[in-house]
Amino acid sequence: MNKCPECSHDLVNVIYGFPTPKLVDIARAEGIALGGCNFGPDMPTHYCYGCQESFPKIEGPAIYEELPPIFSE
Ligand SMILES: [Zn+2]
């Protein structure tokens, strides 16, 4: 697993699509991050729970501020 270049925290994979209860459990354990149902070719693939950044970083205005945790609702 990769380490965050900014804080050396472990990066987790961003999982897109409808979050099943099992995926939410894994995300709560910080094993993955949930990216939601909207995704495209330029979406980040990894997420750092240490500094709450997504990687690779995306330039410009986007919806990524809505990235995880989305399971807080
Ligand atoms: Zn980090």
N, CA, C, O and the ligand as a Tripos MOL2 file, in Angstrom:
@<TRIPOS>MOLECULE
protein
  293   291    74     0     0
PROTEIN
NO_CHARGES

@<TRIPOS>ATOM
      1 N           0.8510   -1.2010    0.0000 N.3       1 MET1
      2 CA          0.0000    0.0000    0.0000 C.3       1 MET1
      3 C           0.8860    1.2510    0.0000 C.2       1 MET1
      4 O           1.9460    1.2800    0.6260 O.2       1 MET1
      5 N           0.4420    2.2450   -0.6930 N.am      2 ASN2
      6 CA          1.1960    3.4860   -0.7700 C.3       2 ASN2
      7 C           1.0570    4.3100    0.5010 C.2       2 ASN2
      8 O           0.0910    4.1790    1.2540 O.2       2 ASN2
      9 N           2.0330    5.1450    0.7120 N.am      3 LYS3
     10 CA          1.9740    6.0870    1.8280 C.3       3 LYS3
     11 C           1.6540    7.4690    1.2860 C.2       3 LYS3
     12 O           2.0260    7.8180    0.1660 O.2       3 LYS3
     13 N           0.9660    8.2370    2.0940 N.am      4 CYS4
     14 CA          0.6580    9.6060    1.7080 C.3       4 CYS4
     15 C           1.9450   10.4120    1.5780 C.2       4 CYS4
     16 O           2.7850   10.3900    2.4780 O.2       4 CYS4
     17 N           2.1070   11.1300    0.4550 N.am      5 PRO5
     18 CA          3.3230   11.9360    0.2840 C.3       5 PRO5
     19 C           3.3640   13.1430    1.2170 C.2       5 PRO5
     20 O           4.4110   13.7730    1.3690 O.2       5 PRO5
     21 N           2.2550   13.4610    1.8320 N.am      6 GLU6
     22 CA          2.2050   14.6600    2.6620 C.3       6 GLU6
     23 C           2.3040   14.3550    4.1470 C.2       6 GLU6
     24 O           2.8680   15.1420    4.9070 O.2       6 GLU6
     25 N           1.7600   13.2190    4.5650 N.am      7 CYS7
     26 CA          1.7790   12.9590    6.0070 C.3       7 CYS7
     27 C           2.2040   11.5220    6.3320 C.2       7 CYS7
     28 O           2.2240   11.1340    7.5000 O.2       7 CYS7
     29 N           2.5400   10.7370    5.3130 N.am      8 SER8
     30 CA          3.0270    9.3690    5.4940 C.3       8 SER8
     31 C           1.9880    8.4080    6.0620 C.2       8 SER8
     32 O           2.3120    7.2770    6.4250 O.2       8 SER8
     33 N           0.7580    8.8540    6.1350 N.am      9 HIS9
     34 CA         -0.3250    7.9600    6.5140 C.3       9 HIS9
     35 C          -0.5630    6.9820    5.3710 C.2       9 HIS9
     36 O          -0.2660    7.2920    4.2180 O.2       9 HIS9
     37 N          -1.0910    5.8210    5.6780 N.am     10 ASP10
     38 CA         -1.4080    4.8690    4.6170 C.3      10 ASP10
     39 C          -2.5180    5.4140    3.7290 C.2      10 ASP10
     40 O          -3.5010    5.9770    4.2090 O.2      10 ASP10
     41 N          -2.3380    5.2340    2.4260 N.am     11 LEU11
     42 CA         -3.4040    5.5690    1.4940 C.3      11 LEU11
     43 C          -4.3150    4.3660    1.3290 C.2      11 LEU11
     44 O          -3.8550    3.2240    1.3330 O.2      11 LEU11
     45 N          -5.6000    4.6240    1.1830 N.am     12 VAL12
     46 CA         -6.5360    3.5370    0.9230 C.3      12 VAL12
     47 C          -7.1350    3.7320   -0.4560 C.2      12 VAL12
     48 O          -7.1410    4.8420   -0.9890 O.2      12 VAL12
     49 N          -7.6360    2.6580   -1.0290 N.am     13 ASN13
     50 CA         -8.2770    2.7370   -2.3340 C.3      13 ASN13
     51 C          -9.6140    3.4430   -2.2170 C.2      13 ASN13
     52 O         -10.3410    3.2690   -1.2380 O.2      13 ASN13
     53 N          -9.9290    4.2400   -3.2270 N.am     14 VAL14
     54 CA        -11.2450    4.8480   -3.3170 C.3      14 VAL14
     55 C         -12.1430    3.9110   -4.1200 C.2      14 VAL14
     56 O         -11.8280    3.5460   -5.2520 O.2      14 VAL14
     57 N         -13.2540    3.5340   -3.5210 N.am     15 ILE15
     58 CA        -14.1890    2.6290   -4.1710 C.3      15 ILE15
     59 C         -15.3970    3.4350   -4.6430 C.2      15 ILE15
     60 O         -16.0390    4.1350   -3.8590 O.2      15 ILE15
     61 N         -15.6910    3.3240   -5.9220 N.am     16 TYR16
     62 CA        -16.8230    4.0480   -6.4830 C.3      16 TYR16
     63 C         -18.0100    3.1040   -6.6750 C.2      16 TYR16
     64 O         -17.8750    1.8840   -6.7570 O.2      16 TYR16
     65 N         -19.1500    3.7260   -6.7410 N.am     17 GLY17
     66 CA        -20.3690    2.9400   -6.9110 C.3      17 GLY17
     67 C         -21.2110    2.9830   -5.6550 C.2      17 GLY17
     68 O         -20.8470    3.6310   -4.6740 O.2      17 GLY17
     69 N         -22.3130    2.3060   -5.6870 N.am     18 PHE18
     70 CA        -23.2280    2.3300   -4.5520 C.3      18 PHE18
     71 C         -22.5690    1.6540   -3.3480 C.2      18 PHE18
     72 O         -22.1290    0.5090   -3.4440 O.2      18 PHE18
     73 N         -22.5020    2.3550   -2.2240 N.am     19 PRO19
     74 CA        -21.8440    1.7700   -1.0420 C.3      19 PRO19
     75 C         -22.7380    0.7530   -0.3420 C.2      19 PRO19
     76 O         -23.7450    1.1070    0.2700 O.2      19 PRO19
     77 N         -22.3600   -0.4860   -0.4400 N.am     20 THR20
     78 CA        -23.0900   -1.5170    0.2760 C.3      20 THR20
     79 C         -22.7620   -1.4180    1.7590 C.2      20 THR20
     80 O         -21.7480   -0.8220    2.1230 O.2      20 THR20
     81 N         -23.5880   -1.9830    2.6150 N.am     21 PRO21
     82 CA        -23.2900   -1.9510    4.0580 C.3      21 PRO21
     83 C         -21.9130   -2.5080    4.3790 C.2      21 PRO21
     84 O         -21.2390   -2.0210    5.2870 O.2      21 PRO21
     85 N         -21.4970   -3.5170    3.6450 N.am     22 LYS22
     86 CA        -20.1730   -4.0890    3.8990 C.3      22 LYS22
     87 C         -19.0810   -3.0810    3.5630 C.2      22 LYS22
     88 O         -18.1040   -2.9390    4.2990 O.2      22 LYS22
     89 N         -19.2580   -2.3800    2.4400 N.am     23 LEU23
     90 CA        -18.2690   -1.3710    2.0650 C.3      23 LEU23
     91 C         -18.2360   -0.2410    3.0820 C.2      23 LEU23
     92 O         -17.1710    0.2900    3.3970 O.2      23 LEU23
     93 N         -19.4020    0.1240    3.5900 N.am     24 VAL24
     94 CA        -19.4540    1.1820    4.6030 C.3      24 VAL24
     95 C         -18.7070    0.7480    5.8560 C.2      24 VAL24
     96 O         -18.0010    1.5450    6.4740 O.2      24 VAL24
     97 N         -18.8640   -0.5170    6.2290 N.am     25 ASP25
     98 CA        -18.1400   -1.0350    7.3980 C.3      25 ASP25
     99 C         -16.6310   -0.9290    7.1850 C.2      25 ASP25
    100 O         -15.8900   -0.5150    8.0770 O.2      25 ASP25
    101 N         -16.1950   -1.3090    5.9950 N.am     26 ILE26
    102 CA        -14.7610   -1.2460    5.7040 C.3      26 ILE26
    103 C         -14.2830    0.2010    5.7160 C.2      26 ILE26
    104 O         -13.1980    0.5040    6.2130 O.2      26 ILE26
    105 N         -15.1040    1.0870    5.1650 N.am     27 ALA27
    106 CA        -14.7310    2.4970    5.1410 C.3      27 ALA27
    107 C         -14.6600    3.0620    6.5600 C.2      27 ALA27
    108 O         -13.7760    3.8630    6.8640 O.2      27 ALA27
    109 N         -15.5800    2.6530    7.4250 N.am     28 ARG28
    110 CA        -15.5460    3.1270    8.8130 C.3      28 ARG28
    111 C         -14.2730    2.6750    9.5080 C.2      28 ARG28
    112 O         -13.7550    3.3570   10.3920 O.2      28 ARG28
    113 N         -13.7760    1.5130    9.0950 N.am     29 ALA29
    114 CA        -12.5270    1.0070    9.6500 C.3      29 ALA29
    115 C         -11.3230    1.6030    8.9260 C.2      29 ALA29
    116 O         -10.1810    1.2260    9.1880 O.2      29 ALA29
    117 N         -11.5870    2.5300    8.0200 N.am     30 GLU30
    118 CA        -10.5620    3.2230    7.2490 C.3      30 GLU30
    119 C          -9.7500    2.2660    6.3880 C.2      30 GLU30
    120 O          -8.5570    2.4670    6.1600 O.2      30 GLU30
    121 N         -10.4200    1.2260    5.9180 N.am     31 GLY31
    122 CA         -9.7580    0.2870    5.0170 C.3      31 GLY31
    123 C          -9.8850    0.6970    3.5690 C.2      31 GLY31
    124 O          -9.0480    0.3470    2.7370 O.2      31 GLY31
    125 N         -10.9260    1.4340    3.2740 N.am     32 ILE32
    126 CA        -11.1390    1.9930    1.9410 C.3      32 ILE32
    127 C         -11.7620    3.3720    2.1270 C.2      32 ILE32
    128 O         -12.0560    3.7880    3.2470 O.2      32 ILE32
    129 N         -11.9570    4.0660    1.0230 N.am     33 ALA33
    130 CA        -12.7210    5.3040    1.0440 C.3      33 ALA33
    131 C         -13.8320    5.1750    0.0180 C.2      33 ALA33
    132 O         -13.6610    4.5410   -1.0240 O.2      33 ALA33
    133 N         -14.9660    5.7780    0.3180 N.am     34 LEU34
    134 CA        -16.1010    5.6960   -0.5920 C.3      34 LEU34
    135 C         -16.1710    6.9640   -1.4390 C.2      34 LEU34
    136 O         -16.2310    8.0750   -0.9130 O.2      34 LEU34
    137 N         -16.1640    6.7800   -2.7410 N.am     35 GLY35
    138 CA        -16.1470    7.9230   -3.6430 C.3      35 GLY35
    139 C         -17.5160    8.2760   -4.1900 C.2      35 GLY35
    140 O         -17.6540    9.2800   -4.8890 O.2      35 GLY35
    141 N         -18.5180    7.4870   -3.8950 N.am     36 GLY36
    142 CA        -19.8540    7.7780   -4.3790 C.3      36 GLY36
    143 C         -20.0990    7.2050   -5.7580 C.2      36 GLY36
    144 O         -19.2700    6.4840   -6.3140 O.2      36 GLY36
    145 N         -21.2500    7.5420   -6.2910 N.am     37 CYS37
    146 CA        -21.6830    6.9240   -7.5370 C.3      37 CYS37
    147 C         -21.2230    7.6900   -8.7720 C.2      37 CYS37
    148 O         -21.2630    7.1580   -9.8810 O.2      37 CYS37
    149 N         -20.7890    8.9310   -8.5890 N.am     38 ASN38
    150 CA        -20.3580    9.7120   -9.7390 C.3      38 ASN38
    151 C         -18.8670    9.5240   -9.9370 C.2      38 ASN38
    152 O         -18.0720    9.8820   -9.0680 O.2      38 ASN38
    153 N         -18.4930    8.9810  -11.0440 N.am     39 PHE39
    154 CA        -17.0680    8.7880  -11.2700 C.3      39 PHE39
    155 C         -16.7490    8.9060  -12.7480 C.2      39 PHE39
    156 O         -17.6060    8.7400  -13.6160 O.2      39 PHE39
    157 N         -15.4850    9.1990  -12.9970 N.am     40 GLY40
    158 CA        -15.0140    9.3690  -14.3640 C.3      40 GLY40
    159 C         -13.5540    9.0180  -14.4340 C.2      40 GLY40
    160 O         -12.9750    8.5480  -13.4540 O.2      40 GLY40
    161 N         -12.9530    9.2400  -15.5780 N.am     41 PRO41
    162 CA        -11.5640    8.8240  -15.7840 C.3      41 PRO41
    163 C         -10.5590    9.6080  -14.9600 C.2      41 PRO41
    164 O          -9.4390    9.1430  -14.7490 O.2      41 PRO41
    165 N         -10.9400   10.7880  -14.4900 N.am     42 ASP42
    166 CA         -9.9820   11.6280  -13.7800 C.3      42 ASP42
    167 C         -10.1930   11.6250  -12.2770 C.2      42 ASP42
    168 O          -9.6820   12.4960  -11.5720 O.2      42 ASP42
    169 N         -10.9260   10.6710  -11.7960 N.am     43 MET43
    170 CA        -11.2130   10.6620  -10.3700 C.3      43 MET43
    171 C         -10.0230   10.1150   -9.5890 C.2      43 MET43
    172 O          -9.2680    9.2810  -10.0900 O.2      43 MET43
    173 N          -9.8670   10.5920   -8.3590 N.am     44 PRO44
    174 CA         -8.7650   10.0620   -7.5480 C.3      44 PRO44
    175 C          -8.9550    8.5890   -7.2380 C.2      44 PRO44
    176 O         -10.0780    8.0990   -7.1160 O.2      44 PRO44
    177 N          -7.8490    7.9030   -7.1150 N.am     45 THR45
    178 CA         -7.8870    6.4680   -6.8600 C.3      45 THR45
    179 C          -7.5330    6.1200   -5.4230 C.2      45 THR45
    180 O          -7.7930    5.0090   -4.9600 O.2      45 THR45
    181 N          -6.9410    7.0750   -4.7250 N.am     46 HIS46
    182 CA         -6.5470    6.8120   -3.3470 C.3      46 HIS46
    183 C          -6.9410    7.9790   -2.4480 C.2      46 HIS46
    184 O          -7.1310    9.1070   -2.9040 O.2      46 HIS46
    185 N          -7.0550    7.6780   -1.1770 N.am     47 TYR47
    186 CA         -7.4890    8.6840   -0.2150 C.3      47 TYR47
    187 C          -6.6890    8.5310    1.0670 C.2      47 TYR47
    188 O          -6.3920    7.4210    1.5090 O.2      47 TYR47
    189 N          -6.3470    9.6680    1.6530 N.am     48 CYS48
    190 CA         -5.5860    9.6570    2.9010 C.3      48 CYS48
    191 C          -6.4870   10.0770    4.0460 C.2      48 CYS48
    192 O          -7.0370   11.1790    4.0460 O.2      48 CYS48
    193 N          -6.6360    9.1910    5.0270 N.am     49 TYR49
    194 CA         -7.4290    9.5540    6.1970 C.3      49 TYR49
    195 C          -6.6280   10.4210    7.1590 C.2      49 TYR49
    196 O          -7.1810   11.0130    8.0850 O.2      49 TYR49
    197 N          -5.3070   10.4890    6.9270 N.am     50 GLY50
    198 CA         -4.4840   11.3100    7.7990 C.3      50 GLY50
    199 C          -4.7220   12.7950    7.5700 C.2      50 GLY50
    200 O          -4.9900   13.5430    8.5110 O.2      50 GLY50
    201 N          -4.6240   13.2140    6.3150 N.am     51 CYS51
    202 CA         -4.8200   14.6380    6.0050 C.3      51 CYS51
    203 C          -6.0790   14.8530    5.1840 C.2      51 CYS51
    204 O          -6.3480   15.9700    4.7420 O.2      51 CYS51
    205 N          -6.8410   13.8120    4.9780 N.am     52 GLN52
    206 CA         -8.1200   13.8970    4.2890 C.3      52 GLN52
    207 C          -7.9720   14.4940    2.8990 C.2      52 GLN52
    208 O          -8.7400   15.3600    2.4820 O.2      52 GLN52
    209 N          -6.9600   14.0010    2.1990 N.am     53 GLU53
    210 CA         -6.7380   14.4010    0.8160 C.3      53 GLU53
    211 C          -6.9530   13.1980   -0.0890 C.2      53 GLU53
    212 O          -6.7550   12.0500    0.3090 O.2      53 GLU53
    213 N          -7.3650   13.4940   -1.3260 N.am     54 SER54
    214 CA         -7.4910   12.4440   -2.3270 C.3      54 SER54
    215 C          -6.3000   12.5140   -3.2640 C.2      54 SER54
    216 O          -5.7730   13.5910   -3.5420 O.2      54 SER54
    217 N          -5.8830   11.3580   -3.7440 N.am     55 PHE55
    218 CA         -4.7380   11.2910   -4.6500 C.3      55 PHE55
    219 C          -5.0730   10.4150   -5.8440 C.2      55 PHE55
    220 O          -5.8220    9.4520   -5.6780 O.2      55 PHE55
    221 N          -4.5580   10.6920   -7.0510 N.am     56 PRO56
    222 CA         -3.7760   11.9040   -7.3130 C.3      56 PRO56
    223 C          -4.6350   13.1520   -7.1880 C.2      56 PRO56
    224 O          -5.8380   13.1210   -7.4480 O.2      56 PRO56
    225 N          -4.0160   14.2330   -6.7930 N.am     57 LYS57
    226 CA         -4.7720   15.4610   -6.6140 C.3      57 LYS57
    227 C          -5.3540   15.9220   -7.9370 C.2      57 LYS57
    228 O          -4.7270   15.8010   -8.9900 O.2      57 LYS57
    229 N          -6.5380   16.4400   -7.8630 N.am     58 ILE58
    230 CA         -7.2210   16.9160   -9.0580 C.3      58 ILE58
    231 C          -7.2050   18.4380   -9.0510 C.2      58 ILE58
    232 O          -7.5370   19.0720   -8.0490 O.2      58 ILE58
    233 N          -6.8180   19.0060  -10.1710 N.am     59 GLU59
    234 CA         -6.7730   20.4580  -10.2790 C.3      59 GLU59
    235 C          -8.1460   20.9930  -10.6650 C.2      59 GLU59
    236 O          -8.9280   20.3320  -11.3480 O.2      59 GLU59
    237 N          -8.4060   22.1900  -10.2120 N.am     60 GLY60
    238 CA         -9.6160   22.8700  -10.6380 C.3      60 GLY60
    239 C         -10.8290   22.5090   -9.8170 C.2      60 GLY60
    240 O         -10.8070   21.5790   -9.0110 O.2      60 GLY60
    241 N         -11.8850   23.2610  -10.0380 N.am     61 PRO61
    242 CA        -13.1220   23.0240   -9.2850 C.3      61 PRO61
    243 C         -13.7410   21.6970   -9.6610 C.2      61 PRO61
    244 O         -13.8260   21.3580  -10.8410 O.2      61 PRO61
    245 N         -14.1570   20.9730   -8.7000 N.am     62 ALA62
    246 CA        -14.7070   19.6520   -8.9590 C.3      62 ALA62
    247 C         -15.5620   19.2660   -7.7620 C.2      62 ALA62
    248 O         -15.7620   20.0460   -6.8320 O.2      62 ALA62
    249 N         -16.0400   18.0790   -7.8160 N.am     63 ILE63
    250 CA        -16.9480   17.6180   -6.7700 C.3      63 ILE63
    251 C         -16.2030   16.9030   -5.6610 C.2      63 ILE63
    252 O         -16.8180   16.3220   -4.7660 O.2      63 ILE63
    253 N         -14.8730   16.9440   -5.7170 N.am     64 TYR64
    254 CA        -14.1120   16.1090   -4.7990 C.3      64 TYR64
    255 C         -14.1880   16.5740   -3.3630 C.2      64 TYR64
    256 O         -13.8220   15.8410   -2.4440 O.2      64 TYR64
    257 N         -14.6640   17.7990   -3.1670 N.am     65 GLU65
    258 CA        -14.8600   18.2170   -1.7880 C.3      65 GLU65
    259 C         -15.9560   17.3810   -1.1380 C.2      65 GLU65
    260 O         -16.1160   17.3640    0.0820 O.2      65 GLU65
    261 N         -16.6950   16.6970   -1.9830 N.am     66 GLU66
    262 CA        -17.7560   15.8310   -1.4780 C.3      66 GLU66
    263 C         -17.2420   14.4300   -1.2070 C.2      66 GLU66
    264 O         -18.0080   13.5420   -0.8310 O.2      66 GLU66
    265 N         -15.9660   14.2350   -1.3960 N.am     67 LEU67
    266 CA        -15.4020   12.9100   -1.1540 C.3      67 LEU67
    267 C         -15.5250   12.5490    0.3220 C.2      67 LEU67
    268 O         -15.9740   13.3560    1.1360 O.2      67 LEU67
    269 N         -15.1290   11.3550    0.6450 N.am     68 PRO68
    270 CA        -15.4420   10.7730    1.9440 C.3      68 PRO68
    271 C         -15.1110   11.6480    3.1310 C.2      68 PRO68
    272 O         -14.3000   12.5610    2.9820 O.2      68 PRO68
    273 N         -15.6670   11.4370    4.2630 N.am     69 PRO69
    274 CA        -16.6010   10.3440    4.4910 C.3      69 PRO69
    275 C         -18.0260   10.7060    4.0730 C.2      69 PRO69
    276 O         -18.5750   11.7220    4.4990 O.2      69 PRO69
    277 N         -18.6060    9.8600    3.2370 N.am     70 ILE70
    278 CA        -19.9950   10.0770    2.8500 C.3      70 ILE70
    279 C         -20.9070    9.1760    3.6760 C.2      70 ILE70
    280 O         -22.1280    9.1920    3.5210 O.2      70 ILE70
    281 N         -20.2880    8.3860    4.5580 N.am     71 PHE71
    282 CA        -21.0880    7.4680    5.3600 C.3      71 PHE71
    283 C         -21.4920    8.0840    6.6860 C.2      71 PHE71
    284 O         -21.9230    7.3810    7.6010 O.2      71 PHE71
    285 N         -21.3510    9.4000    6.7880 N.am     72 SER72
    286 CA        -21.6630   10.0620    8.0480 C.3      72 SER72
    287 C         -23.1310   10.4370    8.1310 C.2      72 SER72
    288 O         -23.5810   10.9380    9.1620 O.2      72 SER72
    289 N         -23.8750   10.2080    7.0800 N.am     73 GLU73
    290 CA        -25.2760   10.6000    7.0750 C.3      73 GLU73
    291 C         -26.1100    9.6580    7.9010 C.2      73 GLU73
    292 O         -27.3230    9.8390    8.0080 O.2      73 GLU73
    293 ZN         -1.9830   12.4130    4.2330 Zn       74 ZN74
@<TRIPOS>BOND
     1     1     2 1
     2     2     3 1
     3     3     4 2
     4     3     5 am
     5     5     6 1
     6     6     7 1
     7     7     8 2
     8     7     9 am
     9     9    10 1
    10    10    11 1
    11    11    12 2
    12    11    13 am
    13    13    14 1
    14    14    15 1
    15    15    16 2
    16    15    17 am
    17    17    18 1
    18    18    19 1
    19    19    20 2
    20    19    21 am
    21    21    22 1
    22    22    23 1
    23    23    24 2
    24    23    25 am
    25    25    26 1
    26    26    27 1
    27    27    28 2
    28    27    29 am
    29    29    30 1
    30    30    31 1
    31    31    32 2
    32    31    33 am
    33    33    34 1
    34    34    35 1
    35    35    36 2
    36    35    37 am
    37    37    38 1
    38    38    39 1
    39    39    40 2
    40    39    41 am
    41    41    42 1
    42    42    43 1
    43    43    44 2
    44    43    45 am
    45    45    46 1
    46    46    47 1
    47    47    48 2
    48    47    49 am
    49    49    50 1
    50    50    51 1
    51    51    52 2
    52    51    53 am
    53    53    54 1
    54    54    55 1
    55    55    56 2
    56    55    57 am
    57    57    58 1
    58    58    59 1
    59    59    60 2
    60    59    61 am
    61    61    62 1
    62    62    63 1
    63    63    64 2
    64    63    65 am
    65    65    66 1
    66    66    67 1
    67    67    68 2
    68    67    69 am
    69    69    70 1
    70    70    71 1
    71    71    72 2
    72    71    73 am
    73    73    74 1
    74    74    75 1
    75    75    76 2
    76    75    77 am
    77    77    78 1
    78    78    79 1
    79    79    80 2
    80    79    81 am
    81    81    82 1
    82    82    83 1
    83    83    84 2
    84    83    85 am
    85    85    86 1
    86    86    87 1
    87    87    88 2
    88    87    89 am
    89    89    90 1
    90    90    91 1
    91    91    92 2
    92    91    93 am
    93    93    94 1
    94    94    95 1
    95    95    96 2
    96    95    97 am
    97    97    98 1
    98    98    99 1
    99    99   100 2
   100    99   101 am
   101   101   102 1
   102   102   103 1
   103   103   104 2
   104   103   105 am
   105   105   106 1
   106   106   107 1
   107   107   108 2
   108   107   109 am
   109   109   110 1
   110   110   111 1
   111   111   112 2
   112   111   113 am
   113   113   114 1
   114   114   115 1
   115   115   116 2
   116   115   117 am
   117   117   118 1
   118   118   119 1
   119   119   120 2
   120   119   121 am
   121   121   122 1
   122   122   123 1
   123   123   124 2
   124   123   125 am
   125   125   126 1
   126   126   127 1
   127   127   128 2
   128   127   129 am
   129   129   130 1
   130   130   131 1
   131   131   132 2
   132   131   133 am
   133   133   134 1
   134   134   135 1
   135   135   136 2
   136   135   137 am
   137   137   138 1
   138   138   139 1
   139   139   140 2
   140   139   141 am
   141   141   142 1
   142   142   143 1
   143   143   144 2
   144   143   145 am
   145   145   146 1
   146   146   147 1
   147   147   148 2
   148   147   149 am
   149   149   150 1
   150   150   151 1
   151   151   152 2
   152   151   153 am
   153   153   154 1
   154   154   155 1
   155   155   156 2
   156   155   157 am
   157   157   158 1
   158   158   159 1
   159   159   160 2
   160   159   161 am
   161   161   162 1
   162   162   163 1
   163   163   164 2
   164   163   165 am
   165   165   166 1
   166   166   167 1
   167   167   168 2
   168   167   169 am
   169   169   170 1
   170   170   171 1
   171   171   172 2
   172   171   173 am
   173   173   174 1
   174   174   175 1
   175   175   176 2
   176   175   177 am
   177   177   178 1
   178   178   179 1
   179   179   180 2
   180   179   181 am
   181   181   182 1
   182   182   183 1
   183   183   184 2
   184   183   185 am
   185   185   186 1
   186   186   187 1
   187   187   188 2
   188   187   189 am
   189   189   190 1
   190   190   191 1
   191   191   192 2
   192   191   193 am
   193   193   194 1
   194   194   195 1
   195   195   196 2
   196   195   197 am
   197   197   198 1
   198   198   199 1
   199   199   200 2
   200   199   201 am
   201   201   202 1
   202   202   203 1
   203   203   204 2
   204   203   205 am
   205   205   206 1
   206   206   207 1
   207   207   208 2
   208   207   209 am
   209   209   210 1
   210   210   211 1
   211   211   212 2
   212   211   213 am
   213   213   214 1
   214   214   215 1
   215   215   216 2
   216   215   217 am
   217   217   218 1
   218   218   219 1
   219   219   220 2
   220   219   221 am
   221   221   222 1
   222   222   223 1
   223   223   224 2
   224   223   225 am
   225   225   226 1
   226   226   227 1
   227   227   228 2
   228   227   229 am
   229   229   230 1
   230   230   231 1
   231   231   232 2
   232   231   233 am
   233   233   234 1
   234   234   235 1
   235   235   236 2
   236   235   237 am
   237   237   238 1
   238   238   239 1
   239   239   240 2
   240   239   241 am
   241   241   242 1
   242   242   243 1
   243   243   244 2
   244   243   245 am
   245   245   246 1
   246   246   247 1
   247   247   248 2
   248   247   249 am
   249   249   250 1
   250   250   251 1
   251   251   252 2
   252   251   253 am
   253   253   254 1
   254   254   255 1
   255   255   256 2
   256   255   257 am
   257   257   258 1
   258   258   259 1
   259   259   260 2
   260   259   261 am
   261   261   262 1
   262   262   263 1
   263   263   264 2
   264   263   265 am
   265   265   266 1
   266   266   267 1
   267   267   268 2
   268   267   269 am
   269   269   270 1
   270   270   271 1
   271   271   272 2
   272   271   273 am
   273   273   274 1
   274   274   275 1
   275   275   276 2
   276   275   277 am
   277   277   278 1
   278   278   279 1
   279   279   280 2
   280   279   281 am
   281   281   282 1
   282   282   283 1
   283   283   284 2
   284   283   285 am
   285   285   286 1
   286   286   287 1
   287   287   288 2
   288   287   289 am
   289   289   290 1
   290   290   291 1
   291   291   292 2
@<TRIPOS>SUBSTRUCTURE
     1 MET1         2 RESIDUE 1 A MET
     2 ASN2         6 RESIDUE 1 A ASN
     3 LYS3        10 RESIDUE 1 A LYS
     4 CYS4        14 RESIDUE 1 A CYS
     5 PRO5        18 RESIDUE 1 A PRO
     6 GLU6        22 RESIDUE 1 A GLU
     7 CYS7        26 RESIDUE 1 A CYS
     8 SER8        30 RESIDUE 1 A SER
     9 HIS9        34 RESIDUE 1 A HIS
    10 ASP10       38 RESIDUE 1 A ASP
    11 LEU11       42 RESIDUE 1 A LEU
    12 VAL12       46 RESIDUE 1 A VAL
    13 ASN13       50 RESIDUE 1 A ASN
    14 VAL14       54 RESIDUE 1 A VAL
    15 ILE15       58 RESIDUE 1 A ILE
    16 TYR16       62 RESIDUE 1 A TYR
    17 GLY17       66 RESIDUE 1 A GLY
    18 PHE18       70 RESIDUE 1 A PHE
    19 PRO19       74 RESIDUE 1 A PRO
    20 THR20       78 RESIDUE 1 A THR
    21 PRO21       82 RESIDUE 1 A PRO
    22 LYS22       86 RESIDUE 1 A LYS
    23 LEU23       90 RESIDUE 1 A LEU
    24 VAL24       94 RESIDUE 1 A VAL
    25 ASP25       98 RESIDUE 1 A ASP
    26 ILE26      102 RESIDUE 1 A ILE
    27 ALA27      106 RESIDUE 1 A ALA
    28 ARG28      110 RESIDUE 1 A ARG
    29 ALA29      114 RESIDUE 1 A ALA
    30 GLU30      118 RESIDUE 1 A GLU
    31 GLY31      122 RESIDUE 1 A GLY
    32 ILE32      126 RESIDUE 1 A ILE
    33 ALA33      130 RESIDUE 1 A ALA
    34 LEU34      134 RESIDUE 1 A LEU
    35 GLY35      138 RESIDUE 1 A GLY
    36 GLY36      142 RESIDUE 1 A GLY
    37 CYS37      146 RESIDUE 1 A CYS
    38 ASN38      150 RESIDUE 1 A ASN
    39 PHE39      154 RESIDUE 1 A PHE
    40 GLY40      158 RESIDUE 1 A GLY
    41 PRO41      162 RESIDUE 1 A PRO
    42 ASP42      166 RESIDUE 1 A ASP
    43 MET43      170 RESIDUE 1 A MET
    44 PRO44      174 RESIDUE 1 A PRO
    45 THR45      178 RESIDUE 1 A THR
    46 HIS46      182 RESIDUE 1 A HIS
    47 TYR47      186 RESIDUE 1 A TYR
    48 CYS48      190 RESIDUE 1 A CYS
    49 TYR49      194 RESIDUE 1 A TYR
    50 GLY50      198 RESIDUE 1 A GLY
    51 CYS51      202 RESIDUE 1 A CYS
    52 GLN52      206 RESIDUE 1 A GLN
    53 GLU53      210 RESIDUE 1 A GLU
    54 SER54      214 RESIDUE 1 A SER
    55 PHE55      218 RESIDUE 1 A PHE
    56 PRO56      222 RESIDUE 1 A PRO
    57 LYS57      226 RESIDUE 1 A LYS
    58 ILE58      230 RESIDUE 1 A ILE
    59 GLU59      234 RESIDUE 1 A GLU
    60 GLY60      238 RESIDUE 1 A GLY
    61 PRO61      242 RESIDUE 1 A PRO
    62 ALA62      246 RESIDUE 1 A ALA
    63 ILE63      250 RESIDUE 1 A ILE
    64 TYR64      254 RESIDUE 1 A TYR
    65 GLU65      258 RESIDUE 1 A GLU
    66 GLU66      262 RESIDUE 1 A GLU
    67 LEU67      266 RESIDUE 1 A LEU
    68 PRO68      270 RESIDUE 1 A PRO
    69 PRO69      274 RESIDUE 1 A PRO
    70 ILE70      278 RESIDUE 1 A ILE
    71 PHE71      282 RESIDUE 1 A PHE
    72 SER72      286 RESIDUE 1 A SER
    73 GLU73      290 RESIDUE 1 A GLU
    74 ZN74       293 GROUP 0 **** ****
